[in-house]
Amino acid sequence: MTNPELAQDPASFRDPSGHVIVGSDAVYRLVMPVAAESFSRVRATPLFSKLMARGWLLDEQMVSKDALGELAKDASFVVKHPKLPLITYPYEWTFAALKAAALRHLDIHLLALEHDVTLSDASAYNIQFIGTEPVFIDHLSFRPYQSGEYWLGHRQFCQQFLNPLLLASRVGIPFQSWYRGQLNGISPECLVKVLPWYERCRLSTLLHVVLQAKFTQASRKDVKQVTKQSQLGKAQFIHMLQSLHKLISGLKPKLAKTEWQHYATNHNYQDNEVIQKQDFIQAFAEQVKPQQLWDIGCNDGKFSEAALKAGAKQVFGFDADVGALEYAYDNAKNQGHHFFPLLLDLTNPSPSMGWALTERQGWLTRAKPDAIQALALIHHLAISHNIPLARIVALLVELAPQGIIEFVPKADPMVQTLLALREDIFPDYTQVCFESYLQRHARIVRQQQVTESGRILYWYQR
């Protein structure tokens, strides 16, 4: 009999070697007979124990097939993993996060080769984050290395790791929107068209972009012949991975200045007002102690940090400003905070995509947090994007059973700036209406004005 809380991950159907089963508090990986021998040979090496000891590979535990009932009847083995709180995708990551994931992937592959093990693919979707640390999650990607084999994952690695980083580093175009539009990543044929001529002349670009593009344009017969002749000695394989590691290590984003990237020093609060805001957030976090808090409109993560210090176990930050998110990621990594900032435009969040719209889940369907904080956010949605205030409040309260929402009145300088650029067509954008909309869905536990301009924090409970 099968536990009704268990179900196959809808994205886990392409690989015949195994499938993923998701439970309420754990994830199970089925190892099918076609991959049983390869999987056993890899596990007989010390590779997995070394990777898990370093935190590079998600922990595993072999369990009985009986744990999954009928779902595991055809499997050879069942591996149990801890369930991650939120699955994220490369097109939502910052430049620094994608770079860290790429380097972690290469480090894992290099260590694997030391044990005569290789990776069957190079998918960025096999990396997730715990805090700001990348961790590899697909144990079935490992298989025994065959002497002289060609790296079949080279193109995939370039499309999903290298090319997006090159787009942002060499051209100055943020990669996220392009990546989201092509789930397999940015192809060399497309990237080569936007690279300046002097960038195309770099040796590394010639090897990993230009030649990859030409290789793709060759006929199938030519491709088969080239692949057959392109055997790599193990030393050459290692050198190739090391050269990519060196290349990526030196990449930095070449992005234009964004509006909120210097939020820490360029905001609309006096020092004492910032302290009042932090105190309110900390009082909330101390009492609620959320296991997972979403900071929607997190900017540089300053107030996420306040929640973490006061009792939140982990925080996911969401913002549409790439520059602010880069700062937030770097700060969280340097400080060791359990905080991971992600790119999200609340007016156009990541949708469900892929085969039958099931391979990549939309933002609202992946997880539900214990609490949210939406600070200095709703006036941008209402005034700049014409989202009705009632709809904004309804969505935010629906996300979590409790949280903090900041109301910024029309008298505030920021709202006045927004209204200076357009007609005021928002008669219900008032404190009275906001409170009325909020009380349709939740109880106001506490409220506090934190600025002279009238900004008010509302602690709600659904």
N, C-alpha and C positions, 0 to 999 in steps of 0.2 A: 504494500500500500504506500502511496506517495503522500508526503506532507503537503497540505494545500498551501503552505507558506513558501514552498519552493517552486521556482519556475526558471526555465531556461532563459538566459539573457538574450533578448531579441537581436543583439548584434553578433551573437556567437553562432554563426551558421556556415561561414565560408570554409573553415578549416576542418577537413575530415579527420584530423588527428585528435581532435578533442572539442569539448563544448563546456560552456560556463553555466553553472546553476547558481542562482542568487537566492539566498535565504534572508530571514529577517535580521540575523546577526552574524552571518558568515557567507563566504562565497566558496563554491566547490568547483573544481576543475575535473572533468571527466577525461581520462586518457583512454582513447579507443585502441582496439587491437593493432591497427595499422601503425601506431606510434609506440606501442608498448616496449618493444625491444630497444629502440633508440632512447626512449625516456629512461629505461632502466640502466642503460650504459652510462648516460650522463649522470644519473644520481649515484652511480657507483664511484664516481670521482669526488674529490673534496670540494668541487667548484661551488655547489649550492650552499654548503655550510659556510664557505669563505664569503660569498656574496651576502648572505643573510647576516653574518657577523658584522659586516661593514655597513649594513643598512641599505645596500644597493638593490637587494632582491626582496620582494614581499615574502614574509614568513609563510611556511607551509607545514602541513601535518598530514601524513597518510592516514586515511580512515577507511572503515569498512564500507563496501558498496551498499550494505543494508541501510546506511544513514540516509540514502536517497531513494530507496525503494525502486519502483519501476523505472524511474528516470535514469538509473545507472545499470540497468539490466544488461546492456550490451558493452559496457565499459570494462577495461582491464584493471584500471586503478582509479581511485578517487582521492584527490588532494584537496584539503581544506585550507582556506586562507582567511585572514581577518578581513572584515568588510570595511572598505574605505568610506568615509563620511560623505564625500562628494566626488563624482567622476567629472574631470575637467578635460578640455580638448585643446590641442596646440594653438588653434586660432583664437583662443581666449587668453593665452599666456602673454606675458611681457617678453620683450627681446631677451632680457637676462634669464628668464625662466626657460625659454626655448634653447638658449645657449647652454644653460646648465644641463638640460635634458640631453642635448646632443653629446656633450662631453661625457656625461654619465654612461650613455649608450656605448660610446667608443671605449671607455675604461672597462666596461663589462665585457665587451668583445675581446679586448686585449687580454684580460685575465682568463677568459674562456679558452683562448688559443693556447695559453700556457698549459692547459689540461687537455689538449687535443679535442676541444669542443668549439663549435662555431654557432652562429645565429642564423636561422633559416630565413629571416627577414630583417628589415630595419625600420619598422613602423614606429612613428612617434606616438601613436596611440597606445603603445605598450608601456609608456612611461606615465606615471601619476606622481602626485606630490603629497608629501606629508610635511606640513609647514612649507618651508621653502626648499626642502630636500627632495630631489627626484628619486623615485624608486621604480624598478622594473617589475612588471606584474605578470608577464606571460611566460610561465615556466616551460611551456611546450615549444617555445621558439628556439630552445637549445637542442642541438643534435651533434653527434660525433663528427669531427672534422675529417674530411677526406683529402689526402695529400694532393696538392696541385689544383684543387678546385677553384673555379672562378667565383668571385664575390657577387652572387646574384642579387644581394640586397643593396648594391652600390647606388643604382638609380633611385631606389626608394629612399635611401638615406639622404641623397641630394635633394630630392623633391620635398621631403617632409622636414628636414633639418637645415641643410646647408643653404639651399636656394632662398627660403624665406629670410634667413639671416643675412644673406648677401643683398637681397632686395632692400632691406632696411639699412644695412651698413654701407653699401657701395652707391646706392641710388637715393637713399633717404626717404623711401616710401614704406610706411608701416605695412607689415605683411599680413595682418590679421584678416582684413576684409577679403583680400585675394585668396588667402588660404581657406577661409570659410566657404568661398564660392567653388573651390575645387578640393574635395575631401582627400584626394590623393596627394595634395601638396602642389607646389609651383613647379611646373615642368621646365626642363632646361631649354626647350624650344621657345617657350614664352619669355623666360628670363633673359635669354641672350639678345632678344629684340629691344629690351629696355636698358641694357648695360651700355655705358659709354664705350667708345672704341678702345680707349686706353685701359679700361677695366677688362675688356675681352682679351687683351694682350698679356695679362698677368698669367704666369705659368699655372697657378692653381686654378684660375678660371678656365683656361684652355683645357685642362685635364678633366675637371669635374662639371663644367657647364657646356663649353663649346663642343668638345668631342662627344659628350653625351647627346647633345642635340643632333649632331651629324650621324651618330650611331643609330639614333631612333629613326632618322629619315632613310636609312639604308633599307634595301629590300629584305624580306624575311630570309631569303636564301643567304644573303650576305651576313645578316645578323647571326644566323646559325653557324656560319663558317667562322666568323670573328670570335664568337663565344667559345667555340670548340678550340680555337687556337690561343685563347686568352687565359691559359692556365697560369696560376700564381703559385710560386713556391711559398712556403710558409713565411720565410723571412721577408719576401716581397709583400705578402698580405699584411704582415705586422707593420712594415714600413708605410704602407698605404694608409692604414688606420692611424698611425702616429702622425703622419703628415697632415691628415684631416684634423686631428686633435690640435696640432700647432696652429693651423689656419684658423680654426674656429675660436681658439683661445684668444687670438688677437683681434677678433671682430668687435666693433662697438657700434651702437646705433647712431646713424647720422640723421637725426630727426629734427624738424623745425621746432622752435619754441612753442609750447602749448600753453593754454590759458591758465591751467591750475597746477603746473608742475612745481611751482614755488609756493604752494599753498601755505606751508609752514610760516613763511614770512610775508605773504601777500593775501591777507584775508580781511574780513570786515569785523573783527573782534578786538576789543581792548584786552590787555593782559589779564585783568581781573575777570573779564567776561569769559575768557578761555578757561580759567580756573573754575568758574561756576559751572560751565558746561561739562568739564571733566568730572567735577564732583557729582553732578547729577548722573552721569553715565556710570561712574564707579558705584554709586549707591544702588543703582539698578542691577549691575553685574554681581555685586556682593550678595544681594538678596536672591536673585534668580539663579545665578551660577549656571548659565546655559552651556550645554555640552558643545553646541554649534551655534555661533552667532553670525548673521550676515550683516555686514556694514555696507548698505546700499548708497553709493555716492561717497565712497571712502576717501577720496582724494589721496593724500600722502600717507594715510593710515594712522595719523596722530591719535584719533579718538578710538580706533581699533585697539591701539596699544593700551589706552586707558582701561578699556573693558577687559583686556587680557590680564592686566596687573590686578584687577579687582575680583577676578573669579571666573571669567569666561575661559573655557578649556581650549577652544580653537575658534578662529575668526576667518571667514572668507570675505574679502573686500571686493566690491564691484564698482567700477567707474568707467566712464567713456573717454577719459583723458589719458592718452598713452604716456605723456610725460610724467604726470602725477603717479601713475602706476609703476613706472620704472623706478622712481624715487622710493615708493612704498616698498617694492620688492627688495631693493638694495638695503634699505634700512632694516626691514624685517630679518633679512639674512644676516646682516652684521650684528644685530641685537639678539638673534636666536629666538625670535618670537614665533609662536605657532599661528602665523598669519600668512595667508596666501592671497594676493590681490589678482583680480581677473578683469579682463576687458569686457564690459557689458554696457550697451546702450539700452536703457530700460524701455525706450520707445521702439526698439528693434532688437530684442534679445536673440540669442542663439536659438534657432528653430530645430525641430526634429528633421533629420536629413538621412540620406542614404537609401538603401533598398527598402521599399515599402514604408519609408519614413521611420525606420526602427533602428538603424545602425548607430546613429548619433542622436541622443535624446535632447529634446528642447530644454531650455534652462529651467522652466517651471515644473518639469516632470521628473527631474533627476533626484531631487531630495527636498526635504522640508526642514528648515532650521528650527531650533528651539526658541530663538528670539531674533529680532532684527533691530537695527538702528538706521533710521533714514534722516540724516542731518543735513540741513541746508540743501534740500533736494526738491521738495514739491513745488517751489516757486518756479524752478527751471522747467519742470514738466508742464505746469499749468500755463505759465506766461509765454515761455519760448516755444512750446510744442502744442499748445491748444488742447492738452489732455484735461477733460473736465475734472475738477477737484474731487467730486464724489467718486469718480472712477479710480483716481489715484489712491484715495484713502481705502477704498474697498480692496484694491489689489494688495496694498501693503499689509493690511490686517489679515488678509487671507494667507499671506506667506508664513506667518508665525503666530502662535497664540499670545505672545506678549512682545513688547518692544517699546522703542522710543521714536517718536516722529517730531520733527521740528517744524513749527509753522513760522514763516517769515512774512510779516504783514506788508501791505502796499507802501507804508511809510518808510520801509527800510531802503537804504541807498541802493542796494543791489536790485531790488524790485523796481525802483524808480529808473534805474539804468535800463532794465529790460523793457519797461513801458515807454521809455523815451524813443524807442525804435519802432513802436507800433501803436495802434489804437487800443485803448482799454476796453476790451469786450468781455470783461470778467466780473460781472456784478456780484457773483457769489463767492469771489475770492476774498473772504473776510474771516476773522476769527470766529464769529458766531456760526457761520455756515460750516467752517471746518470742524468745530466741536460737535455740531449737529450730525454731520456725516460720520464722524468717528464714533459717536454714541449709538449710531445705528448698528454697529458691529461689535462694539467693545465697551468696556468700562474704563473711565479715566481714573487711574490709580493716584496720579500725582501730576501736577503741572507747575512749571516755574519759568518766569521771564528771566532771560539771561543776558539781554542787551538793552541798551537805552532806546534802540530803535524799535523794540517791542518783539523781538524774536522769543518764542515760547517753546519749551520742551514739554512734550506730553508723554507720560508713561501710561501705556494702555495694557489692558488684559482682556483678551477675547472672551 
